[in-house]
Amino acid sequence: MAKAKNGKVAGVAIGIVAVLGVGLGGAALVKQISGEKTKDVSSTFGYETGLLDTETGRDKSGATAWRTKDFVPVKGLVVDVDEKAGDISYNIFYYDADKAFLKKTTTALKVDYEAAKDSSLPSDAKYVRIVFEHANDKDISSSDIRTYAKTYTVTYDK
């Protein structure tokens, strides 16, 4: 009798896993069908403290700013700044397909950005990195980055 019970429990467990698997797969299919083709830079893992050199575009130490850790595709790039952003400004650094530095934008404060609408976007730009700074010039910690990151969203095409 114990074997039969365990067999039934195992059968029910397998059935539940199968239903959940179909449900989760269906959710992924719905997400794909709905046209969600963008990705956000993670507020937890997508940023680090530091600057970028304005002449070379290379990493530069600096405790009063934070930057995207990785190169972000320029295609579909949108920086959406919330009203609560306070005095956070940002600069966008453009790079070509080989990740060679091209140029940086002028500082933007509380301004949304869309690469598709940027007439000054270099034609050979394929990637960007973004540096954010707070006007108070205090040192930025990892927890500060997570807090500030709630006031803006960086999105790009997958």
C-alpha positions in Angstrom: 0.0 0.0 0.0 2.9 2.4 0.8 4.3 1.8 -2.7 1.0 2.7 -4.3 0.7 5.9 -2.3 4.2 7.0 -3.2 3.5 6.2 -6.8 0.4 8.3 -6.8 2.2 11.1 -5.1 5.0 10.9 -7.6 2.4 10.9 -10.4 0.6 13.9 -9.1 3.9 15.7 -8.6 4.9 15.0 -12.2 1.5 16.2 -13.4 1.9 19.5 -11.4 5.4 20.0 -12.8 4.1 19.4 -16.4 1.2 21.8 -16.0 3.5 24.5 -14.5 6.0 23.9 -17.3 3.3 24.4 -19.9 2.1 27.5 -18.0 5.5 29.0 -17.8 6.2 28.2 -21.4 2.9 29.8 -22.4 3.8 32.9 -20.4 7.1 33.2 -22.3 5.2 32.7 -25.6 2.7 35.4 -24.7 5.6 37.7 -23.7 7.2 37.0 -27.1 4.0 37.5 -29.0 3.2 40.7 -27.2 6.3 42.2 -28.8 8.4 42.9 -25.7 11.8 43.3 -27.4 13.6 45.6 -25.0 15.8 45.1 -22.0 16.6 47.3 -19.0 20.0 47.9 -17.6 19.8 46.3 -14.1 19.8 48.8 -11.3 21.5 46.1 -9.1 24.2 44.8 -11.4 24.3 47.1 -14.4 26.2 50.0 -12.7 29.4 50.7 -10.8 31.0 53.8 -9.3 33.4 55.7 -11.5 33.6 58.0 -14.5 34.6 57.7 -18.1 37.5 59.8 -19.5 36.1 62.5 -21.8 38.9 62.2 -24.3 39.3 58.4 -24.5 36.0 57.0 -23.2 38.0 54.6 -20.9 37.1 53.9 -17.3 38.3 56.5 -14.9 38.2 56.4 -11.1 35.8 58.8 -9.4 33.7 58.2 -6.3 31.1 60.9 -7.0 29.6 59.3 -10.1 28.4 56.0 -11.4 28.5 54.5 -14.9 27.1 51.5 -16.8 29.4 48.6 -16.3 29.1 47.3 -19.8 28.6 48.6 -23.3 24.9 49.1 -24.1 23.6 48.7 -27.6 22.6 52.1 -29.1 19.7 50.5 -31.0 16.5 51.4 -29.3 18.3 53.2 -26.5 16.0 55.3 -24.3 16.9 57.0 -21.0 13.7 57.8 -19.1 14.2 60.2 -16.3 11.6 60.3 -13.5 10.5 63.7 -12.0 11.9 62.5 -8.7 15.5 62.2 -10.1 16.5 65.4 -8.4 19.8 66.9 -9.5 21.1 63.8 -11.3 22.7 64.6 -14.7 24.1 62.2 -17.2 26.5 62.0 -20.2 26.3 59.5 -23.0 29.5 58.2 -24.5 29.3 56.7 -28.0 31.4 53.8 -29.3 31.6 52.1 -32.7 31.2 48.4 -33.5 34.7 47.7 -32.3 34.0 49.6 -29.1 36.4 52.4 -30.0 35.4 55.7 -28.5 33.7 58.2 -30.8 32.3 61.1 -28.7 30.3 62.1 -25.7 27.1 64.2 -25.3 26.8 67.3 -23.3 25.4 66.9 -19.8 21.7 66.4 -19.6 19.7 67.1 -16.4 16.2 65.7 -16.0 15.9 65.2 -19.8 14.7 62.0 -21.4 16.8 60.7 -24.3 15.9 58.5 -27.4 18.7 57.5 -29.7 16.1 57.2 -32.6 15.4 61.0 -32.2 19.0 62.1 -31.8 20.2 64.0 -34.9 23.7 64.3 -33.5 24.1 60.5 -33.0 27.2 59.4 -34.8 26.2 57.3 -37.8 28.8 54.6 -36.8 27.7 54.4 -33.2 26.8 50.9 -32.1 27.2 51.1 -28.3 27.0 53.6 -25.5 28.1 53.8 -21.9 26.4 56.3 -19.6 27.9 58.3 -16.7 25.5 59.6 -14.0 26.4 62.3 -11.5 24.5 63.9 -8.6 24.9 67.6 -8.2 25.9 67.4 -4.5 29.3 65.8 -5.4 29.2 63.4 -2.5 30.8 60.0 -2.7 28.4 57.4 -4.2 28.0 53.9 -2.6 26.4 50.8 -4.2 23.3 51.4 -2.1 23.1 55.0 -3.4 23.3 53.6 -7.0 20.4 51.3 -6.4 18.4 54.2 -4.8 19.1 56.6 -7.6 18.5 54.0 -10.3 14.9 53.9 -9.3 14.6 57.5 -10.7 15.6 56.6 -14.3 15.4 53.7 -16.7 17.9 52.8 -19.4 16.3 50.6 -22.0 17.6 49.2 -25.3 16.5 46.7 -28.0 17.4 43.1 -27.4 
